Amino acid sequence: MILGSIRFISGFELNKQSLLKEKLKLRAAFSRKNAITLELVLPPMVPDKDIVAPLHTTNAALKLIALSCNILNDTLVETSGTEISIPYNDIYIPSKNIDLPLQSEA
């Protein structure tokens, strides 16, 4: 589940065949860092306990995408994204803050 100051993002799922809330046991948080940046905070984790993955998994990929749109004319302004590779093991990973830049129209 995603929590934070941007409540409408909570529960949004892109892939109905593989729900994030069923794969990632963590409670990540989105917030608006400033006018042009979203911040995702991933809490500390132990991957093989906090991520559900198939047997023999060695790495998990977390793909993040931020979209900005003009709600007045229903157009996409910009997208940005990043991918994080997480070794799937029993080693503790500290909390991580990830910035996702947005562009607002001038």
Backbone as numpy.savetxt, mean C-alpha at the origin, in Angstrom:
# Nx Ny Nz CAx CAy CAz Cx Cy Cz
-6.21 -4.45 6.49 -7.06 -3.27 6.49 -6.17 -2.02 6.49
-6.58 -1.03 5.77 -5.83 0.22 5.70 -6.59 1.28 6.47
-5.91 1.92 7.38 -6.51 2.97 8.19 -5.71 4.25 8.04
-6.27 5.35 8.45 -5.53 6.60 8.41 -6.43 7.78 8.18
-5.84 8.89 7.81 -6.60 10.12 7.67 -7.35 10.19 6.34
-7.16 9.22 5.46 -7.87 9.20 4.19 -8.81 7.99 4.25
-9.92 8.15 4.92 -10.81 7.03 5.24 -11.42 6.34 4.01
-11.68 7.07 2.93 -12.34 6.46 1.78 -11.47 5.40 1.09
-10.17 5.38 1.37 -9.29 4.37 0.80 -9.48 3.04 1.52
-9.93 3.06 2.74 -10.06 1.87 3.55 -10.89 0.79 2.86
-10.32 -0.40 2.76 -11.04 -1.53 2.20 -11.03 -1.62 0.69
-10.38 -0.69 -0.01 -10.35 -0.72 -1.47 -9.52 -1.90 -1.94
-10.06 -2.70 -2.83 -9.37 -3.87 -3.36 -9.34 -3.81 -4.88
-8.16 -3.98 -5.46 -8.00 -3.96 -6.91 -8.17 -5.35 -7.52
-7.71 -6.36 -6.81 -7.75 -7.73 -7.32 -8.72 -8.56 -6.48
-9.93 -8.75 -6.97 -10.96 -9.49 -6.22 -10.61 -10.97 -6.07
-9.67 -11.48 -6.90 -9.27 -12.88 -6.82 -8.28 -13.14 -5.68
-7.63 -12.09 -5.22 -6.62 -12.21 -4.16 -6.71 -10.97 -3.28
-7.56 -11.01 -2.29 -7.82 -9.83 -1.45 -6.63 -9.53 -0.54
-6.20 -8.28 -0.57 -5.08 -7.85 0.26 -5.35 -8.11 1.74
-6.58 -7.85 2.18 -6.89 -8.04 3.61 -6.77 -9.50 4.05
-6.82 -10.44 3.09 -6.64 -11.85 3.42 -5.17 -12.28 3.34
-4.35 -11.52 2.62 -2.94 -11.87 2.42 -2.00 -11.15 3.38
-2.36 -9.93 3.74 -1.51 -9.11 4.61 -2.24 -8.92 5.94
-1.71 -9.51 6.99 -2.37 -9.47 8.30 -2.11 -8.16 9.05
-1.33 -7.28 8.47 -0.96 -6.02 9.12 -2.02 -4.95 8.94
-1.96 -3.93 9.75 -2.83 -2.78 9.61 -1.99 -1.60 9.14
-1.89 -1.44 7.85 -1.13 -0.33 7.28 -1.97 0.94 7.40
-1.32 2.09 7.31 -2.02 3.37 7.43 -1.60 4.32 6.32
-2.59 4.91 5.66 -2.36 5.98 4.68 -2.63 7.31 5.36
-1.86 8.31 5.00 -2.18 9.67 5.43 -1.68 10.62 4.34
-2.18 11.82 4.37 -1.73 12.83 3.42 -0.58 13.57 4.08
0.61 13.42 3.55 1.80 14.03 4.13 1.83 15.53 3.85
1.46 15.89 2.62 1.36 17.29 2.22 0.45 17.34 0.99
0.38 18.48 0.33 -0.55 18.64 -0.79 -0.26 17.71 -1.96
0.97 17.24 -2.09 1.31 16.42 -3.25 1.88 15.04 -2.90
1.76 14.62 -1.65 2.34 13.33 -1.26 1.43 12.57 -0.30
1.17 11.29 -0.64 0.54 10.37 0.29 1.65 9.61 0.99
1.41 9.24 2.23 2.39 8.43 2.95 1.72 7.14 3.42
2.36 6.03 3.11 1.90 4.74 3.60 2.87 4.30 4.68
2.34 3.93 5.83 3.18 3.43 6.92 2.88 1.95 7.09
3.89 1.13 6.81 3.78 -0.30 7.06 4.32 -0.56 8.46
3.54 -1.21 9.30 4.03 -1.50 10.65 5.13 -2.56 10.64
5.82 -2.74 11.75 6.84 -3.79 11.82 6.19 -5.14 11.52
6.99 -6.05 10.96 6.43 -7.36 10.61 7.48 -8.45 10.67
6.99 -9.66 10.77 7.77 -10.88 10.54 7.04 -11.53 9.37
7.62 -11.46 8.17 6.91 -11.83 6.95 6.18 -13.18 6.97
6.84 -14.24 7.46 6.17 -15.55 7.39 5.03 -15.69 8.40
4.88 -14.71 9.29 3.75 -14.70 10.23 2.69 -13.68 9.82
3.10 -12.62 9.13 2.19 -11.52 8.82 1.71 -11.48 7.37
2.27 -12.33 6.53 1.86 -12.40 5.12 1.46 -13.84 4.82
0.29 -14.02 4.24 -0.16 -15.35 3.83 0.34 -15.59 2.41
1.11 -16.67 2.24 1.69 -16.97 0.92 1.71 -18.48 0.72
1.78 -18.91 -0.54 1.84 -20.34 -0.84 3.13 -20.98 -0.30
3.07 -22.27 -0.11 4.22 -23.06 0.31 5.40 -22.82 -0.64
6.59 -22.74 -0.11 7.85 -22.56 -0.85 8.05 -21.12 -1.36
7.25 -20.17 -0.88 7.45 -18.76 -1.24 8.77 -18.29 -0.65
9.55 -17.56 -1.43 10.81 -17.00 -0.93 10.79 -15.48 -0.88
9.90 -14.86 -1.67 9.79 -13.41 -1.73 8.33 -13.03 -1.94
7.92 -11.93 -1.34 6.58 -11.38 -1.58 6.76 -9.99 -2.18
5.94 -9.66 -3.16 6.02 -8.34 -3.79 4.79 -7.54 -3.39
5.02 -6.34 -2.90 3.95 -5.42 -2.55 4.00 -4.29 -3.57
2.96 -4.20 -4.41 2.90 -3.17 -5.45 1.94 -2.08 -5.00
2.44 -0.84 -4.97 1.65 0.30 -4.53 1.46 1.27 -5.68
0.25 1.77 -5.82 -0.06 2.73 -6.87 -0.86 3.88 -6.26
-0.47 5.10 -6.60 -1.23 6.29 -6.19 -1.76 6.95 -7.46
-3.01 7.32 -7.44 -3.64 7.98 -8.57 -4.16 9.33 -8.13
-4.05 10.33 -9.00 -4.73 11.59 -8.74 -5.67 11.84 -9.91
-6.83 12.36 -9.58 -7.79 12.64 -10.64 -8.49 13.96 -10.36
-9.00 14.52 -11.42 -9.79 15.75 -11.33 -11.24 15.31 -11.24
-11.85 15.48 -10.07 -13.23 15.02 -9.90 -14.24 15.91 -10.61
-13.82 17.09 -11.02 -14.74 17.99 -11.72 -14.97 17.56 -13.16
-13.91 17.03 -13.82 -14.10 16.59 -15.20 -13.78 15.11 -15.41
-13.62 14.38 -14.30 -13.46 12.93 -14.34 -12.27 12.49 -15.19
-11.11 13.16 -15.01 -9.92 12.80 -15.76 -8.78 12.43 -14.82
-7.98 11.49 -15.29 -6.78 11.08 -14.56 -5.71 12.14 -14.74
-5.11 12.58 -13.64 -4.06 13.59 -13.71 -2.69 12.91 -13.79
-2.44 11.98 -12.89 -1.13 11.32 -12.86 -1.20 10.08 -11.99
-0.30 9.15 -12.25 -0.14 7.99 -11.40 1.32 7.91 -10.97
1.54 7.31 -9.83 2.90 7.00 -9.40 2.82 5.66 -8.68
3.91 4.98 -8.62 3.89 3.69 -7.97 5.27 3.21 -7.60
5.27 2.17 -6.81 6.52 1.56 -6.39 6.24 0.10 -6.07
7.27 -0.69 -6.08 7.15 -2.09 -5.71 8.19 -2.39 -4.64
7.75 -3.10 -3.62 8.65 -3.47 -2.52 8.77 -4.99 -2.52
9.98 -5.47 -2.53 10.23 -6.90 -2.44 10.52 -7.24 -0.98
9.75 -8.18 -0.45 9.89 -8.55 0.96 10.36 -10.01 1.03
11.55 -10.25 1.59 11.99 -11.64 1.76 10.99 -12.37 2.66
10.54 -13.53 2.23 9.55 -14.29 2.98 10.28 -15.25 3.91
10.53 -14.76 5.13 11.25 -15.54 6.11 10.77 -15.15 7.51
11.50 -15.58 8.53 11.09 -15.30 9.91 11.92 -14.18 10.55
12.48 -13.30 9.73 13.31 -12.21 10.24 12.48 -10.93 10.38
12.54 -10.33 11.55 11.81 -9.10 11.87 12.20 -7.96 10.93
11.20 -7.23 10.43 11.42 -6.04 9.59 10.80 -4.85 10.31
11.57 -3.80 10.58 11.01 -2.63 11.28 9.99 -1.89 10.41
9.26 -1.01 11.04 8.26 -0.18 10.36 8.90 0.58 9.20
8.11 0.81 8.14 8.64 1.49 6.96 7.64 2.54 6.49
8.13 3.75 6.22 7.30 4.83 5.67 7.61 4.94 4.19
6.55 4.95 3.37 6.70 4.99 1.92 5.93 6.19 1.38
6.64 7.09 0.70 6.00 8.26 0.09 5.53 7.92 -1.32
4.30 8.32 -1.62 3.74 8.17 -2.96 3.38 9.56 -3.47
4.16 10.09 -4.41 3.89 11.45 -4.88 2.61 11.52 -5.71
1.92 12.63 -5.57 0.73 12.94 -6.36 0.96 14.25 -7.06
0.27 14.46 -8.13 0.35 15.74 -8.84 -1.04 16.34 -8.83
-1.14 17.59 -8.48 -2.41 18.26 -8.59 -2.36 19.17 -9.81
-3.50 19.35 -10.46 -3.52 20.20 -11.65 -3.33 21.66 -11.27
-2.65 22.38 -12.10 -2.43 23.80 -11.85 -3.65 24.60 -12.22
